[in-house]
Amino acid sequence: MRLWLESRMIAKIETHFQGNLAAIATTGSVMPDDIGVKLMYVLFARFLGSEDGAVTIDWVVLTGFLCAFGVLVATVVTDGATDASTGLGAQVGKLEVTKN
């Protein structure tokens, strides 16, 4: 529905824009503000219809989420690993080494 609506809007604006160009060519009157506004409408409508940047935004959001998740996991694992290594160090420190 959205693409259909955007394509109809683009077609309508382009038709209106072409009509203005024909009128300018016939009368010799130049109205740059009117042409600029019509051109901006056409360019904005085409921008709304394009989907080129959507994949990039998806990847940026996904990468940011994965980085935040990695920091969270590292924080949780660090506490447990520190406790385990401290306990292991204490056990190894209690051992006696004998020479045969």
N, C-alpha and C positions, 0 to 999 in steps of 0.2 A: 504494500500500500504506500509506504513512504517513498520508494523509488518511483512509483508511478506518479505520485503527487509532485515529486521534485522534477521529473522529466516533463510533466505538463507545465510546471512553473517556468522551467528553462525555455521550453518551446514558446510559451506566451511572451516572455521577456525578449527573446531573440526576434520574434516576429515584430514586436513593437519597436525594437531597436532598429531593425532593418527598415521599417516604415519611416522612422525619423530620418535615417540616412537618405532615403529616397526623397523625402521632403526637403532636406537641406540641399541636396544636389539640384532639385528643381528650382527652389527659391533663391539659393545662394546665401541664405541666412545661416549663420553659424551660431549655435547656442551651446558653447562648450560645457556649461554646468549641466544642462539636460542630458547631453551625451555622456558626460562623466558619470552621472547618477545611473543611467541605464547600463553603462558598462560595468559599474560596480555591482549592480543587481545581478547581471549575468555572471560575473566572476564569483560572486558570493554564492549564487545558486549552484554553480558548478563545484565550488569548494564543498558545499554541504552534501552534494551527491557523490563525491569521491570518497573512497574508503582506503586510500593508500597508507595513511598514517595510523590507522587503527591497529595494525599488527605490531607496529613499533611500540605503541603505548601499552599494548598487552604484554609485550616482552619486558618492558621497563618495570611494570607493576609486578610481574611474576619474578623477575630477578631481585627486586627490592624485598619481596616477601621471602624468597629463599635466603637472602643474606640475613634478614632479621631472624628467621627460623634457625639458621646456623649459629648465630650469636647466642640465642636462647638455649640451644642444645649444649653449646660449649660451656655456658655458665652453669647449667645444671650438672653436667658431667664433671666439670672441674672440681666442684666440692666433693663429690663422691670419690674421685680419683685421688685427691689429696688425702682424704681420710684413709683410704685403702693403703696408700704408699706409706703413710705415717705408721700405721699398724704393722705393715710388713717390715719397715725399718726397725721398729722396736723388737720384733721377733728375731730378726737377724742379729741385732745387737746383743741379745741374750745368749747366743750360741758361743760355745768355746771351740777354738780351733787348736787341735793337738798335732804335734809333729811326731811321726813314727820313725 
